[in-house]
Amino acid sequence: MAVKLTDLKLQDFQDFDNHERVVLIEDDTTNLTAVVSIHNNNLGPAMGGCRFYPYKTREEGYKDVLRLSRGMTYKSALANLALGGGKSIIFGDARADKTRDMLQSFGEGLEKLGGAYITAEDVGTNEADMLTISSQTSYVMGLPPSADNPLSGNPSPHTSQGVFTALEGLANEIYDDANALRGKRCGVMGLGAVGYGVAQKLNAAGAQLIVADINTEACARAEAEFADVKILGSDELLKTELDIFVPCAMGGVFDLDTIALLKTEIICGAANNQLATGRAEDRALYDGGMIYAPDYVVNAGGIIAVAYAYYHATDTNPYAWDLTPETLAKHVESIRATTLNIFNISRENNTPPGFVADELAENIFRNGVKPDLKIA
Ligand code: NAI
């Protein structure tokens, strides 16, 4: 293998936000073209998943990795984690192009970065891929659970739980009802690892499910499992009358055109970077009377789980409590209080929630504030 690392200068990209380092990792012999983006490491090493995706151009991939890595800094700060923000992408179609050799080259590249960035799974990568990467580097999490590290494993169920608890907390508050989800029309876009788990919880809470996925198998599974579920196309779901919209597919779903179509009261879902550009859509949703739960706040369950596994593996527990499945579950539950806090500040100050969340996060990571969370 001949892995080559090149620092990229992406200052001219609109999404460049004083990122610490952006590195191109290439290996001709395994057809690997990957990028690691480290946004900020004030709070700890930069952590974030590896996305394997068929970007149409290099620029499209650079833009995505810049935005995603920045989002991880904000996410970890508000999730009370001693971690910085990073992300990586591998160019290609995960189903057709992914090979063992390619992933091993990627692992070799990460090893050369010396721990400045720690990877895990994301769209297009899975536990088995992380295991392959781990043959070349220890800077990888999201591995299958083992006797050595019972906290490791697929983070998606924790992400589903975090989204659900935030959504339930918001609904109960807004409708002033302890069982507010019962009978509410909840539109779930994307029935993958996270979205399907959220749909199951919504179904158990008595919500009325309306779902969309481009994967017909996922829709068939939902039809078989959930009574009275309605299956729609994604475009249709966007314009359907709902109480709660739960975006769990890819990012960029809300731009000013799609926002004009929406008929929902609450938006709370897992997809990263739901707002096409950020501020403009946050403002448009707010002015349109819709309550948007910032994506990086409510989808932090996965990174919290990965962080616990990392602290366990590296003996770097920053908390006053033991790292156990129980403390992890309570930490994920804290997403509910964080979401409600942002909602309340937004309401009191007449400020869109995304602005509020960004400001809270910036105060933490820019000042290097240590995690502050109470877990009994
Ligand atoms: P996944 O790949 O398992 O599921 C995505 C689902 O969305 C798939 O079923 C896919 O067919 C569907 N989909 C894609 N485009 C669609 C479209 N235009 N309309 C309808 N459905 C569409 O991914 P996963 O892990 O469930 O992640 C979902 C989102 O949540 C992603 O944006 C991811 O970045 C984000 N996220 C995931 C975390 C995790 O722990 N897995 C953690 C934090 C964020």
Residues whose N, C-alpha, C, O or C-beta is under 5 A from the ligand:
A	BS01	NAI	V123 P155 S156 T159 M189 G190 L191 G192 A193 V194 G195 A212 D213 I214 N215 A218 S234 C248 A249 M250 G251 A270 A271 N272 N299 G302
